[in-house]
Amino acid sequence: MNLLVYPLVTVLVFCFMEAVTWCTHKYVMHGFMWYFHEDHHRPGYPHVFEKNDFFFVIFATPSILLFYFGAYNGLNVLFFIGLGILMYGIAYFLVHDVLIHQRFKWFKNTKNKYLRGLRKAHKIHHKHLGKEFGECFGMLYVPRKYFKI
């Protein structure tokens, strides 16, 4: 495969992961695996780790396997698919855990309109404490209405 295709594959996988995240969040986390996600919707959960953090392991596993099989006999496209998943995971951590939930106080007072829209949409998602009636299940895509301040 042409070496110029590999970065494109990584970017496309990164973008595709937003759809995977939306579907997983709506139908898995707010569905049959609610047990692991429920504590994330409890205000003031007092622990450093949540059961919800288990989903990091679930998403990291395919990436690790793709890295392994993509590098086993020289680099192939599987490695770059794994890289796209990893890059999305890093973005997810920075946006969801650092920016939105402030698990680390790195971006506490941002004035960026996009980042403020992300926080607002996620706040709307968390206004529902149960698994029903949720909205805003994605991470990086935010409907336009949340940018009106």
N, C-alpha and C positions, 0 to 999 in steps of 0.2 A: 504494500500500500504506500502511496506517496506520503512522504513525511509532512507535507503541508496539510494533509487531511487530519492528522492526529490532533492538532490544537482545535480544529473545527469540531471534531467529535467531542472533545472535552467541553467546549462551550455549549454545544447542543445538549449534551447530557445534563450539564448544569441547569440549563433552561427547562428541560424536561422534568427535572426533579421538583420543580414548583408544582407541576400537575400531580406528580406522585405524592408530594407532601399534602396537597389539598385533599386528594382522595383518601390517603391513609388517615389523615386527621379526622375527616368527616365520617368515614365508614368503619375504620378500625379503632382509632382512639376513642371516638364517641360512639362506638358500636360494641363489638364483642370483646374488646380489650380495655373497656372503660375502667376496669379494676386498676390498671396501671396508670391511667391518666387522671383519675378522679382527684387525687391529692393535689394535682396541679391547679385545679379549679377551686380549691379551698383557700379562702383568704387567710393570710398569716401563717401558712404552713411553717412550723418552726425548725425543720431540719435542713441541713446543708444539702442533702440529696433527697430527691423525691422518687417514688416508684416510677414516675413518668420518665426519669432518666434512663430507664431500661430501653426506651426507644432509640437512644443513641447506639446501644449495642446492636439492636435490630438493624439499623441503617448502616452501621459500620461493617457488619459482617459481609455483605455482598461486595463492598468496596475492597476489603482486605483480600477476599478470594479472587476478585478481578485483578488486583495488583499481583498476586502470586501467580495466577495462570497467565497473566499478560506479560510477565517478565521471566517465565520459566525457561524458555528457549529463545531468548532475545525479546525485545519489546515488540508487542503487537497491539492491536486495537483494544483488546480487553484491558490492558494497563491504563489506557487513556479514558475508557469508560469509568473505571475505578477512580481515576483522578477527578473526573467531573463530579462523581458522587462525593468524594472527599471534600472538594472545594465548596460544594453546596452545604455539606455538613459544617464546615468552618464558618461559612456565611450564616447558617442557621444559628450556630452557637453565639456568634457576635451580635446578630440582630435580636434573637429571641431571648437568650439568657442574659446577655450583657446590656443591650440597649433597652429592651422592653421591660424585662423583669428585674433589672438592676441587681442580679446576683453578684456582679462585680461593679463597682462604682466608677466605671471608666468614662461613660458618656452621659453624665447625669443631667446636664443643662444644655442640651442641643437646641439650636434654633433652626436647624435644617427642616424645611417644609416637608420633604419626603419622609424623613425619619419621624417627625411629629405625626404625620398621617399614619405611619406604621403603628406607632404607639396607640393612637386613638382607635384604630381598627381592632387592635388586639384587646384593648380595654372593653370594647363593645362585645368581643367574643367572650370575655370572662365575666360579663354581667350575668350570664346564665351559669348557675352553679351546678346544674345537672347536665346530663348528656344530651337532652333534647333541646330543641329550639336554638341551636347554635348558629352562628354566622361568622363570616370572615375566617375561613379555615386555612387559607394560604399563609405564606410568610412574606415573600417579596412583592407579590402583586397585591395592590390595595385599590379598591374601587375609588373612583374620583371623589365621591361624596365625603370621604374622610380627610380630604385636603382642604376643605372649607373651614377656616379657623375664625 
